[in-house]
Amino acid sequence: MSSSSNPRAARLDTRRTRRALGAGFLASELAVMFRRRRTWAMLAALAAVPIVIAIAVRVSSSDSGGRGPAFIGSITQNGLFVGIAGLTIAIPLFLPLTIGVVAGDSIAGEASSGTLRYLLVSPVGRIRLLVVKYLAAAAFCLAATLTLSIAGILIGIALFPVGPVTLLSGDTVSVAESLLRALLIALYASVSMLGLAAIGLFISTLTDAPVGAMAATVVLSIVAQVLDSLSQTAWLHPWLFSHYWLNFADLLRQPIEWSSFGQNALLQLGYVVVFGALAYGRFSTKDILS
């Protein structure tokens, strides 16, 4: 019996086709994003952060150790700290800036270039488009943090001694375990940016001007961090998407303290759900004119 005469088989074929189309759409979106010169320029700029830090520490006088941002003073003793120092410096501004560009451009960029209408042909649909755009932004979050971490580790190995790492708890771990913890810290930073990516996606559905959506996303990340630094808004701190951004130090203890990781993931999930729903509510009723 053919699927055309069997409604159940026809429905199954339709579902398989949609799943295949969804996977292909995501692969295509990732390919387009990582073929763009802008994407590689942003990744290169992020990679330059730990490289500049390492070179600056290397050429500076030896009595400068211990000053500056967190983990800077530990670089001369162990080059594996360069990646962590790079993430610490990039998280407040440089990393949100690149995430804001990618997320803010996700829908508004398609509308501005006149390709949004063609992306919405059946059976892609608006929900699938939003999901794929967000997953692509999340993939960039991971790529950005891994770029920072790997670039820092490589330049650290090239310029400084490398050996067992002394953790914040005073315990010493092997180079292999320290590399694993560096990967966990990069994953932590990636998770930290998921809420901002959801906010950027929502803002991107509000306008056809990608530059405006990018700028608004970055400004919101700065405002959240300013509010998080004010004692007068202490009641608001646990609800700010930036509150746990720099709490990855708990991954440098023995044993690892996972509470901050879990709290951060739960907070970011809340932002993804809320702003994902807002993005859907806006995008599902939006008139697509381009």
Phi, psi and omega per residue, in radians:
M1 nan 2.264 -3.119
S2 -1.316 2.763 3.137
S3 -1.151 -0.429 -3.133
S4 -1.194 -0.425 3.136
S5 -1.769 0.014 3.127
N6 -2.108 1.796 -3.081
P7 -1.013 -0.672 -3.120
R8 -1.139 -0.771 3.115
A9 -1.116 -0.645 3.127
A10 -1.122 -0.710 3.118
R11 -1.133 -0.707 3.113
L12 -1.104 -0.727 3.101
D13 -1.082 -0.700 3.127
T14 -1.114 -0.742 3.132
R15 -1.125 -0.746 3.115
R16 -1.089 -0.723 3.136
T17 -1.087 -0.736 -3.135
R18 -1.165 -0.702 3.102
R19 -1.109 -0.764 3.117
A20 -1.099 -0.717 3.128
L21 -1.136 -0.696 3.120
G22 -1.076 -0.790 3.121
A23 -1.125 -0.735 3.118
G24 -1.159 -0.644 3.115
F25 -1.125 -0.755 3.120
L26 -1.122 -0.775 3.115
A27 -1.062 -0.707 3.116
S28 -1.135 -0.724 -3.140
E29 -1.127 -0.742 3.106
L30 -1.126 -0.698 3.123
A31 -1.106 -0.741 3.122
V32 -1.115 -0.772 -3.100
M33 -1.115 -0.768 -3.072
F34 -1.498 0.016 2.964
R35 -1.629 -0.215 -3.101
R36 -1.289 2.415 3.086
R37 -1.131 -0.575 3.133
R38 -1.059 -0.725 3.136
T39 -1.081 -0.820 -3.122
W40 -1.214 -0.540 3.082
A41 -1.161 -0.706 3.114
M42 -1.181 -0.711 3.103
L43 -1.124 -0.685 3.101
A44 -1.132 -0.677 3.110
A45 -1.127 -0.693 3.088
L46 -1.147 -0.722 3.117
A47 -1.100 -0.500 -3.133
A48 -1.217 -0.400 -3.101
V49 -1.059 -0.997 3.117
P50 -1.166 -0.509 3.120
I51 -1.141 -0.788 3.103
V52 -1.101 -0.724 3.118
I53 -1.045 -0.841 -3.098
A54 -1.097 -0.757 -3.135
I55 -1.148 -0.715 3.140
A56 -1.092 -0.744 3.121
V57 -1.181 -0.675 -3.106
R58 -1.115 -0.739 -3.058
V59 -1.548 -0.163 -3.128
S60 -1.366 2.905 3.135
S61 -1.203 2.657 -3.060
S62 -1.175 -0.374 -3.113
D63 -1.445 0.106 3.132
S64 -1.542 -0.107 -3.117
G65 -1.082 2.542 3.105
G66 1.644 -0.211 3.093
R67 -1.807 2.785 3.106
G68 1.739 -2.989 -3.095
P69 -1.089 2.953 -3.108
A70 -0.980 2.459 3.080
F71 1.310 -0.132 3.114
I72 -1.083 -0.750 -3.102
G73 -1.161 -0.276 -3.109
S74 -1.620 -0.136 -3.035
I75 -1.131 -0.736 -3.083
T76 -1.145 -0.465 3.107
Q77 -1.430 -0.528 -3.117
N78 -2.697 2.067 -3.074
G79 -1.165 -0.263 3.134
L80 -1.175 -0.272 3.127
F81 -1.381 -0.154 -3.117
V82 -1.102 -0.746 3.140
G83 -1.087 -0.699 3.127
I84 -1.184 -0.736 3.104
A85 -1.096 -0.667 3.109
G86 -1.106 -0.749 3.090
L87 -1.118 -0.706 -3.132
T88 -1.054 -0.689 -3.125
I89 -1.391 -0.585 -3.060
A90 -1.409 -0.494 -3.035
I91 -1.050 -0.748 -3.086
P92 -1.145 -0.556 -3.034
L93 -2.319 -0.993 -2.986
F94 -1.115 -0.757 3.137
L95 -1.177 -0.840 3.066
P96 -1.049 -0.547 3.127
L97 -1.097 -0.805 -3.138
T98 -1.218 -0.681 3.098
I99 -1.111 -0.691 3.111
G100 -1.079 -0.654 3.125
V101 -1.143 -0.823 -3.098
V102 -1.181 -0.850 -3.101
A103 -1.215 -0.721 -3.137
G104 -1.139 -0.475 -3.125
D105 -1.516 -0.181 -2.945
S106 -0.972 -0.921 3.133
I107 -1.761 -0.761 -3.110
A108 -1.081 -0.608 3.120
G109 -1.131 -0.694 3.097
E110 -1.158 -0.702 3.127
A111 -1.155 -0.691 -3.126
S112 -1.173 -0.621 -3.116
S113 -1.498 -0.108 3.095
G114 1.443 0.283 -3.111
T115 -1.811 -0.053 -3.052
L116 -1.131 -0.717 -3.116
R117 -1.072 -0.663 -3.101
Y118 -1.264 -0.464 3.118
L119 -1.291 -0.327 -3.041
L120 -1.672 0.203 3.099
V121 -1.152 2.520 -3.137
S122 -1.099 2.506 0.070
P123 -1.734 0.478 3.126
V124 -1.112 -1.035 3.072
G125 1.323 2.869 -3.042
R126 -1.323 -0.681 3.140
I127 -1.097 -0.826 -3.132
R128 -1.079 -0.654 3.122
L129 -1.112 -0.775 3.118
L130 -1.084 -0.773 -3.126
V131 -1.097 -0.790 -3.128
V132 -1.132 -0.736 3.117
K133 -1.091 -0.699 3.139
Y134 -1.211 -0.736 3.119
L135 -1.081 -0.627 3.083
A136 -1.142 -0.716 3.091
A137 -1.123 -0.693 3.101
A138 -1.125 -0.670 3.089
A139 -1.106 -0.649 3.083
F140 -1.163 -0.644 3.076
C141 -0.976 -0.793 3.141
L142 -1.171 -0.762 3.133
A143 -1.078 -0.678 -3.112
A144 -1.162 -0.810 -3.115
T145 -1.222 -0.644 3.076
L146 -1.150 -0.651 3.087
T147 -1.071 -0.800 3.099
L148 -1.041 -0.839 -3.071
S149 -1.169 -0.825 -3.102
I150 -1.158 -0.745 3.111
A151 -1.071 -0.710 3.119
G152 -1.131 -0.746 3.141
I153 -1.121 -0.775 -3.105
L154 -1.134 -0.795 3.135
I155 -1.214 -0.556 3.089
G156 -1.137 -0.732 3.098
I157 -1.119 -0.634 -3.093
A158 -1.268 -0.569 -2.986
L159 -1.896 -0.308 -3.017
F160 -2.344 2.850 3.051
P161 -1.119 2.620 3.131
V162 -2.283 2.334 -3.141
G163 -2.910 -2.935 3.088
P164 -0.934 2.477 -3.034
V165 -1.766 2.302 3.039
T166 -1.543 2.090 -3.077
L167 -1.389 2.997 3.126
L168 -1.140 -0.413 3.116
S169 -1.428 -0.085 -3.134
G170 1.672 -0.205 3.110
D171 -1.370 2.727 3.124
T172 -1.984 2.339 3.124
V173 -2.132 2.784 -3.105
S174 -1.233 2.922 3.108
V175 -1.068 -0.724 -3.130
A176 -1.069 -0.789 3.133
E177 -1.196 -0.616 3.109
S178 -1.146 -0.611 3.072
L179 -1.162 -0.670 3.082
L180 -1.106 -0.706 3.116
R181 -1.186 -0.596 3.067
A182 -1.097 -0.670 3.077
L183 -1.129 -0.706 3.109
L184 -1.124 -0.667 3.121
I185 -1.157 -0.695 3.072
A186 -1.104 -0.691 3.089
L187 -1.134 -0.706 3.089
Y188 -1.021 -0.813 3.141
A189 -1.114 -0.638 3.095
S190 -1.094 -0.813 3.108
V191 -1.056 -0.652 -3.117
S192 -1.070 -0.483 -3.079
M193 -1.569 -0.087 -3.068
L194 -1.167 -0.640 3.101
G195 -1.137 -0.750 3.108
L196 -1.101 -0.674 3.107
A197 -1.088 -0.685 3.106
A198 -1.155 -0.700 3.092
I199 -1.097 -0.768 3.121
G200 -1.084 -0.675 3.098
L201 -1.095 -0.764 3.119
F202 -1.077 -0.828 3.139
I203 -1.063 -0.606 -3.123
S204 -1.149 -0.432 3.101
T205 -1.399 -0.182 -3.063
L206 -1.550 -0.235 -3.009
T207 -2.553 2.775 3.021
D208 -1.760 0.105 3.138
A209 -1.822 1.768 -3.080
P210 -1.074 -0.600 -3.134
V211 -1.091 -0.714 3.108
G212 -1.110 -0.727 3.123
A213 -1.155 -0.711 3.109
M214 -1.083 -0.840 -3.095
A215 -1.105 -0.746 -3.132
A216 -1.100 -0.691 3.125
T217 -1.116 -0.785 3.138
V218 -1.140 -0.742 3.139
V219 -1.073 -0.718 3.125
L220 -1.104 -0.628 3.110
S221 -1.151 -0.646 3.111
I222 -1.215 -0.762 3.132
V223 -1.062 -0.744 3.138
A224 -1.063 -0.709 -3.139
Q225 -1.235 -0.620 3.073
V226 -1.117 -0.812 3.108
L227 -1.068 -0.618 -3.124
D228 -1.221 -0.339 -3.126
S229 -1.627 -0.133 -3.101
L230 -1.632 2.233 3.109
S231 -1.181 -0.452 -3.139
Q232 -1.169 -0.342 3.139
T233 -1.962 0.525 -3.102
A234 -1.015 -0.581 3.137
W235 -1.111 -0.425 -3.092
L236 -1.572 -0.356 -2.999
H237 -0.907 -0.830 -3.099
P238 -1.113 -0.264 -3.108
W239 -1.727 -0.114 -3.132
L240 -1.393 2.335 -3.075
F241 -1.120 -0.307 -3.134
S242 -1.638 0.014 -2.957
H243 -1.082 -0.669 -3.063
Y244 -1.775 0.182 -3.032
W245 -0.961 -0.695 -3.050
L246 -1.830 0.328 -3.108
N247 -1.592 0.344 -3.128
F248 -1.320 -0.032 3.107
A249 -1.064 -0.417 3.119
D250 -1.133 -0.330 3.089
L251 -1.402 -0.084 3.117
L252 -1.876 0.564 3.077
R253 -2.125 2.817 3.126
Q254 -2.186 1.991 -0.027
P255 -1.315 2.918 -3.134
I256 -1.111 2.336 3.057
E257 -1.638 1.932 -3.015
W258 -1.603 -0.066 -3.028
S259 -1.088 -0.747 3.135
S260 -1.120 -0.692 3.109
F261 -1.051 -0.815 -3.135
G262 -1.142 -0.746 3.116
Q263 -1.111 -0.725 3.121
N264 -1.113 -0.803 -3.140
A265 -1.081 -0.716 3.141
L266 -1.150 -0.722 3.122
L267 -1.113 -0.800 -3.130
Q268 -1.130 -0.643 3.093
L269 -1.066 -0.709 3.099
G270 -1.049 -0.755 3.116
Y271 -1.164 -0.657 3.120
V272 -1.102 -0.763 -3.126
V273 -1.152 -0.843 -3.078
V274 -1.138 -0.914 -3.070
F275 -1.364 -0.391 2.982
G276 -1.163 -0.726 3.095
A277 -1.144 -0.711 3.102
L278 -1.124 -0.697 3.114
A279 -1.106 -0.733 3.105
Y280 -1.131 -0.782 3.139
G281 -1.029 -0.694 3.133
R282 -1.301 -0.817 -3.013
F283 -1.256 -0.564 -3.110
S284 -1.204 -0.368 3.138
T285 -1.931 0.078 -3.088
K286 -1.374 2.388 3.049
D287 -1.378 2.139 -3.134
I288 -1.641 1.895 -3.065
L289 -1.860 -0.075 -3.112
S290 -2.418 nan nan
